[in-house]
Amino acid sequence: MKSDFERKRFIQRFVILAVILLAVVGIGIRFLFGGDEKRIAVILLMLAVGLVILFFISYREIGHTYREIEHVSDEMLRVVQGEDELPEEEYMQGTIGILYTNFYKMVTFLKESKEREMSEKVFLRDIMSDISHQLKTPLASLNVFIDLLLDDSFTDEEKRMRVLNESKNQLTRMEWMVLSLLKLARIEAGAIQFDRKECDLKLLLLQARDSVTYLTESREQEVHVICEDGRKLVCDGDWLVEAIINLLKNASDYSPEKTEITVEVEHNPVFTRIYVKDHGMGIAEKDLGNIFKRFYRVHHDVNPNSVGIGLSLTKSIVEGMGGKITVRSEEGAYTWFIITFVHVD
């Protein structure tokens, strides 16, 4: 985008100032040297030549400056029009260099903002798609159950109670899924600020164990917590408890009855690790890379009411607190989930 307005204004002002300067100098010389017209003309001619040379030098420099400004203007227009290619930064000195630097900072900021906005849109789209997809099955089941109950298809009270219990299971499944997805969405969107402070790790692990007692006792499973008394960990205690609960539920679901589940802590000056170990059916090597994806389930015949979001939520919680979670497993033998927190002074 080019404009000759400034150049024309420079020429007009230079000409006006030059004429005024020549007139003032001519009058001054006349007073100094009297009526020597020839000397006055020579001096004025030399001054005029000097002014012409000064004009061309100034006009060239000003033209170069304006061309640089026009180049920045053109690059701005490209950015506004949505061209994705980021122009290569040109290194210059002086005020134009500062203008270039600020321009490229602005372009980088706008590009990052655009990418962040697109990422948020994709995330929201995926979340809405996941929720709608996962709600279809339980809602369809509930519709069938309600129709059967309304039509008085069950004269047997036992069958009727079975349908009502299954309806309750589907409602519980939907409630858990929606709440978990909302937590996951808030964490991944950065809407939750984890309150990291020094906590008693053993108390947190015992709290998580007690929260799944109803589940493990019904399957005659034992949960052992191996952790030193008074062991401290900088974390958000409430969220870490929820993460451990999810891992314990997963261990219970995929372990046979009358087996042991172990929560063990490893501590050294560099890091603290929390192991959740079970002796269940394990995970095939081909599934290990997908285990933390939303709604991914390895064994669909185990706990059909599970929605496959607990591990994804756990991963987001751990990473949100600055930790890392990995899995080690052998199919038909064991599974270890390992949470690692590196100590930061």
N, C-alpha and C positions, 0 to 999 in steps of 0.2 A: 504494500500500500504506500504510494508515493504522493507527495504534495510539494509544489514549488512555492508555497506561500512564504515560508521563512526565507528562502533564497531571494525571492523578489523583494521582500521587505529589507533584507540586508543590502541589496543593490541600491534601493531607493535611499536608505539612510546614509549609506556610504557616499553616494553622489551629493546629497544635500550637505553633509558634513565637509566633503572635499571642497565644494563651491564656497561654503562659508569660510573654510580655512584659507583658501586662495584669496578671497576678498579681504579678509583680515590681514593676511601677510602682505598683500599688495598695498593696502593703506598704510601699514606700518613701515614698509620700505620707503614709500613716498615721503613719509615724514622724516625718515632717517637720511635718505640720499637725495632728497629734493626731487627735481623733475627729470632725472636721468631715466628716460623711458626704456632705453636699450638694456640697461642694467636690471631694471625692474622686470622686463620681459624675460631675460635670461634666468633670473632667480625663480620667477613664477613657473617657467617652463621646466626647470630642473625639479622644482617641487611637485609639479603635475606629473612628471615621469615617475618620481618616487612614489606618489600616491597611486599611480596605475600599477606599479610593481607590487606595492603593498596590497592593493585590491585583489590582484590575481592570486597572491600567496594566501591571503586571508580567505578568499572565496574557495580556493582549493581545500584548505584545511576545514573550513566550515562544511563544504560539500561532503568531505570524507566523514565528518562526524554525523551529519544527517543521514548519510547512506548506512552507517552502522545502526543508527536509531531506527531507520526504516526496515533494516534486516531483522532487528528484534521485534518490530511491529508485525512483520510478516510471519515470524515464528509464533508469536502470540496468536495470530489469526488461525494458523494451522492447528494450534492446541485447542482453541475455542471450537473449531469445526470438527474436532473429534479425531484427528489423525493420531494413531497409536504410536507411531515411530517417534522416539525421543531424539531431537537433534543433538549432535555432538557438541559439547561445550567448547567454546572458543576462549582462549586465554588472552586477555588484554589488560592493559594497565589504565590507571586513571578512573575518571567517573564513568566512562563507557564500560570499562572492565567491571566496575561495581554493578552497573546496570545489568550486564550479562550474567554475573554471578547470581544476583537476586532473581533474574528471570528464570534461570535454570533451577534454582531452589523452588520457585513457584510451580514450574512444570513438574518437578519431581513430586511435590506435595499434592498437586492435582491428580497426578497419575496414581499415586498411592491411595488417595481418597476414593478415586473411581474404582480401583481394584478392591478396596475394602467394602465399598458399597455393593459391588457385584457379588463379592463373597458372602456378604450378609443376606443378599437376595436369594442366592443359591441355597444357603443354609436354611433360610426360612421356608423356601420351596420344598426342600428335602424333608424338613421336619413335618410340614403339613401333609406331604405325601405319605410319610411313614405313619403318621397318626391315622389318617383316613384309611390307609391300607390295612393297618393292624386292627382297626375297630370293626372292619367289615365282618369278620368271622364271628366274634362274640355277639355282635348286634344281630346277625342273621340267626344265630342259635337262640338268642333271647326271643326273637320274633316267633320262631317255631314253637318254643316252650310256652309262650303266652297264648298262641293260637290253640295249642293242645289243651291248655287249662281252660280257656274260654269255651271250647267246644265240649267240655266235660268228657274228653276222650279217655280219662283215667277214672275208672270206678274203684280201682284198687288204691287204697290210701297210701300203701307203701310206694307204689310207682309214682303217685302224685308227689309225695315228699321227696322222692329221688329227683324228680324234675325241678322241684323248687330249690333243692340243694345245688343242682347243677346250674340253675339260673343265678344263684348267689355266687357260685364260683366264677361265672362269667363276669358278673358285675365287679367282683373283687379284682379279677384280672384286668378289666378295663381301668378301674381306679388306679391300680398299681402302675399300669403302663402310662396313663396320662400324667400322673404325678412324677414318675421317673423321667419322662420325656421333657416335662417342664423344667425339672432340675437340670437335666442335661443341657437343654437349650440355654438356660440362664448361665450355666458355667461356661459353655463354649462361646457365648456372646459377651462374656466378661462382665455380666451384671452382678455376679457374686464376688465379693471381696473376702478371701479367706483370712480369718483372724488367727494368724500364726503366733503362737506363744509356747512357752515351755510347759509341757504336760507330763503327767505320770503315765508312762506308756503301758505299764502292766495293768493299771486301773482301766484304761481305755480298752485293752484287749479283753479283760474280764467282763466289761460292760457289753462288748460285742458278743461274747460267748453266751452271756445270760439272755441276750435278746433272741437267740435262736434255740434256746433250750427246749421250747415246745416242739420244735421241728425235730431236733436230734433225739430227744427222748422217745418220741413216737416211733422212731426207727431203731431205737436201742443203740444209738451211736454215742461215742464219748468224744468230747472235745477237750484237749489238753493245752494249756497255756504255759509255755516255757519262757520265762522272762525274769530277770533279776528284779528284786524289790527296789523301788526308788529309781528305776531307770527312766531318764528324762528324754523327751523328744520335742523339738520345736515343730509344731503343727497346729492345725485347727482340729481340736479334739472331737467335736461333734461330727465333722465331715469324715475324719479318719475312722471313727466308729462305724459310720454308715458304709464306708468302703469295705471294711473288714466283715461286716454283716453280709454284704453281697457275696463276698468270697466264701464265707462259711455256708451260706445257703446253697451256693453252687456246688461246694464240696459235698454237702449232704445229699443234694439231688442226684449226684453222679457217683455216689458210693453205695455199696451194698449195706444192708442192715448189719448191726453188731460189728461195725468197724470203728477205727479210730481216726479222728481228725486232729491235726496238731498245728498250733499256732506258736511259732518259735521265733525268737529275736536274736539276731547276731549284731554285736556292737563292737566298733573299734574307733580309734581317733579320726578316721576318715569318713566313715559312713555308718548308718544304722539300717539293718535289713530286717524285714518282717516276712517270714515264710508261712504260708498257709498250705499245709500238706494233707493230701488224702490218698487212700489206697483204693481208688475206684477204677472205673473203666478206662480212664486215660483219654488222651486226645491224639488222633492220628497226625503225623507230621505234616500232611497236606493241609490240615485245618488250622495249624498253629498261627499262620499269618493272618487269619480272618477272625480269630477268637474274640477280639475286642471290637469288632464291627457291630453297629446297631442291628438288632433282630437276627443276628447270626446264631444258629443253634447247630451243634454237632450231632446230637442224638435227639431226634424229634419224638421218639417214643418214651423219653424220660420226662416226667412232669409236664404233661400236655398243657397245663395252665401257665407255664412259664412263657414270657414274651421275649426273652433273649436280649434284654437291655441292661441287666445288672452289671455285666463286665464292662460294657461301654461306659456306663456311668462311673464305675469304679476307676477306670483309666482316666477319665476327665477330672475326677476329684484328686487323684494322686498327682497328676501332672499340674493341676491348678495350684497345688501346694508346693510345687518345685521338686516333686519326686519322680520316680520312674517305676513302671510295673512291667515285669516280664513273666513268661510262663515256661516251665520245663515239664515235659510229660513223656510218658511211654505208654502206648496203647495197651490196655489190659493190665496195667501195673500200678501207675501212680500219676498224680498231677501236683505240681508245686507252682503256686503263684508267689512271686517274689517282689516285694515293694522295697525300693531303695531310696533313702534320703541321705544325700551327701551333706556333711556338716559344713556350714558356712559361718565363718567368724564374723 
